[in-house]
Amino acid sequence: MGAAAHKVARATPARPPLRLVPGGNRHARTHAANAASIAFRVAVISLIVLTAAGVARVSLAARAAEATIDAWELRAEVKAERLMSRSLEADRSALAAPSRIEAVACQSLNMTRPAQVAYLQLPSSCDTSVEAAMTVAEGTAAPATAEQKGERGLLGTLMDLAAGEAQVLLVGDVGLGSLQ
């Protein structure tokens, strides 16, 4: 009749051996996670600060190098301007020489030295006539007497000083010495 039933054995997977781990405190686990999070934040902030310090240092070094280059350029410009100033000063003194002025006046303007020099003598007081003021003296102006100097006072002295300075400016120191 029939055969006996036989039991079909199924293969069951083998379970790993389980062991019991005593459970920790939830507070201890969250404290460890918080400590790790704080350490990570401190590390990130430290890296950001170090990066900012490096960028600032490089920026300052670049500015210092640029300032050094500008300083060298300015020194070169100052040196060139000093040389130009010395050259212009030499040209000015050569052009202002009385002998050169006399030569240019003689050659290009057809000027010659005067045969005689005449000076106008201003009146010593306000009540003198105009004809007395127009007296002409040859050579140099006659020096004023002590009485005339007393009458003229400070204004007359200032006028004499101004006239002397004007002669120096027009003729020059060397020219005054050679005319007398």
C-alpha positions as CSV (number, residue, x, y, z in Angstrom):
1,M,0.0,0.0,0.0
2,G,1.6,2.6,0.3
3,A,4.8,3.6,1.6
4,A,5.4,5.1,4.9
5,A,5.4,8.8,5.1
6,H,8.6,10.2,5.7
7,K,9.5,13.4,7.1
8,V,11.1,15.9,4.8
9,A,13.7,17.7,6.7
10,R,14.1,21.3,5.8
11,A,17.4,22.9,6.1
12,T,17.2,25.7,8.6
13,P,19.8,28.4,8.5
14,A,22.2,28.4,11.4
15,R,21.8,31.3,13.7
16,P,24.8,33.0,15.1
17,P,25.2,32.7,18.7
18,L,23.7,35.7,20.5
19,R,25.0,37.1,23.6
20,L,23.6,39.6,25.9
21,V,25.3,43.0,26.0
22,P,24.4,45.0,29.0
23,G,22.7,48.2,27.8
24,G,24.3,51.5,28.6
25,N,22.8,54.6,29.8
26,R,21.2,56.7,27.1
27,H,22.7,59.8,28.7
28,A,26.3,58.4,28.3
29,R,25.6,57.7,24.6
30,T,24.3,61.2,23.9
31,H,27.2,62.7,25.9
32,A,29.7,60.9,23.7
33,A,27.9,62.0,20.5
34,N,27.9,65.6,21.8
35,A,31.6,65.5,22.6
36,A,32.4,64.2,19.1
37,S,30.3,66.9,17.6
38,I,32.0,69.6,19.7
39,A,35.4,68.3,18.8
40,F,34.5,68.3,15.1
41,R,33.2,71.9,15.3
42,V,36.4,73.0,17.1
43,A,38.5,71.4,14.4
44,V,36.5,73.1,11.6
45,I,36.7,76.5,13.3
46,S,40.4,76.1,13.8
47,L,40.9,75.3,10.2
48,I,38.9,78.4,9.2
49,V,40.9,80.6,11.5
50,L,44.2,79.2,10.2
51,T,43.0,79.7,6.6
52,A,42.0,83.3,7.3
53,A,45.4,84.0,9.0
54,G,47.2,82.5,5.9
55,V,45.2,84.6,3.5
56,A,45.8,87.8,5.6
57,R,49.6,87.0,5.7
58,V,49.8,86.5,2.0
59,S,47.8,89.7,1.4
60,L,50.0,91.8,3.6
61,A,53.1,90.3,2.0
62,A,51.8,91.2,-1.5
63,R,51.0,94.8,-0.3
64,A,54.5,95.2,1.1
65,A,56.0,94.0,-2.1
66,E,53.9,96.4,-4.1
67,A,54.8,99.3,-1.8
68,T,58.5,98.5,-2.2
69,I,58.2,98.5,-6.0
70,D,56.3,101.9,-5.8
71,A,59.0,103.3,-3.5
72,W,61.8,102.3,-5.9
73,E,59.8,103.9,-8.8
74,L,59.3,107.1,-6.8
75,R,63.0,107.2,-5.9
76,A,63.9,106.9,-9.6
77,E,61.5,109.7,-10.4
78,V,62.9,112.0,-7.7
79,K,66.4,111.3,-8.9
80,A,65.5,112.1,-12.5
81,E,63.7,115.4,-11.4
82,R,66.8,116.4,-9.4
83,L,69.0,115.9,-12.4
84,M,66.6,117.9,-14.5
85,S,66.5,120.6,-11.9
86,R,70.3,120.8,-11.8
87,S,70.4,121.0,-15.6
88,L,67.8,123.8,-15.6
89,E,69.6,125.7,-12.9
90,A,72.8,125.5,-14.9
91,D,71.0,126.7,-18.0
92,R,69.4,129.5,-16.1
93,S,72.7,130.8,-14.7
94,A,74.3,130.6,-18.1
95,L,71.4,132.5,-19.7
96,A,71.4,135.1,-16.9
97,A,75.1,136.0,-17.2
98,P,75.5,139.7,-17.9
99,S,78.1,139.0,-20.6
100,R,75.6,136.8,-22.5
101,I,72.8,139.3,-22.1
102,E,75.1,142.1,-23.5
103,A,76.1,139.9,-26.4
104,V,72.5,139.0,-27.3
105,A,71.5,142.7,-27.0
106,C,74.3,143.8,-29.3
107,Q,73.9,141.1,-31.9
108,S,70.1,140.5,-32.2
109,L,68.7,143.8,-30.9
110,N,71.4,146.1,-32.3
111,M,71.9,147.7,-28.9
112,T,75.2,149.3,-27.8
113,R,76.6,150.7,-24.6
114,P,75.4,154.3,-24.0
115,A,77.9,157.1,-24.5
116,Q,76.7,158.8,-21.3
117,V,74.3,157.9,-18.5
118,A,71.8,160.4,-17.2
119,Y,69.8,160.2,-14.0
120,L,66.7,162.0,-12.9
121,Q,66.8,163.5,-9.4
122,L,63.4,163.6,-7.6
123,P,62.5,166.6,-5.6
124,S,63.2,166.5,-1.9
125,S,60.0,168.2,-0.8
126,C,56.5,168.6,-2.2
127,D,56.6,172.3,-2.7
128,T,59.5,172.3,-5.2
129,S,58.7,173.0,-8.8
130,V,58.5,170.4,-11.5
131,E,61.5,172.0,-13.3
132,A,63.7,171.4,-10.3
133,A,62.7,167.8,-10.3
134,M,63.9,167.2,-13.9
135,T,67.6,168.1,-13.3
136,V,69.9,165.8,-15.1
137,A,73.2,164.8,-13.7
138,E,75.9,162.9,-15.5
139,G,77.5,159.8,-14.1
140,T,76.1,158.7,-10.8
141,A,73.4,160.6,-8.8
142,A,74.7,163.2,-6.4
143,P,74.4,162.0,-2.8
144,A,71.9,163.8,-0.7
145,T,73.2,166.2,2.0
146,A,72.4,165.6,5.6
147,E,69.8,168.4,5.5
148,Q,68.0,166.9,2.5
149,K,68.1,163.4,4.1
150,G,66.4,164.9,7.2
151,E,63.7,166.4,5.1
152,R,63.0,163.2,3.1
153,G,62.8,161.0,6.1
154,L,61.9,157.3,5.9
155,L,60.1,157.6,2.5
156,G,63.2,159.1,0.8
157,T,65.4,156.4,2.3
158,L,63.1,153.7,1.1
159,M,63.0,155.2,-2.4
160,D,66.8,155.3,-2.5
161,L,66.9,151.7,-1.5
162,A,64.4,150.7,-4.1
163,A,66.2,152.6,-6.8
164,G,69.5,150.9,-5.9
165,E,67.8,147.5,-6.0
166,A,66.2,148.3,-9.4
167,Q,69.7,149.1,-10.8
168,V,71.1,145.8,-9.5
169,L,68.2,143.9,-11.0
170,L,68.4,145.7,-14.4
171,V,72.2,145.7,-14.8
172,G,73.4,143.0,-12.4
173,D,76.2,143.1,-9.8
174,V,78.9,142.5,-12.4
175,G,77.5,145.2,-14.7
176,L,77.5,147.8,-11.9
177,G,81.1,147.2,-11.1
178,S,82.2,147.5,-14.8
179,L,80.3,150.7,-15.5
180,Q,82.0,152.8,-12.9
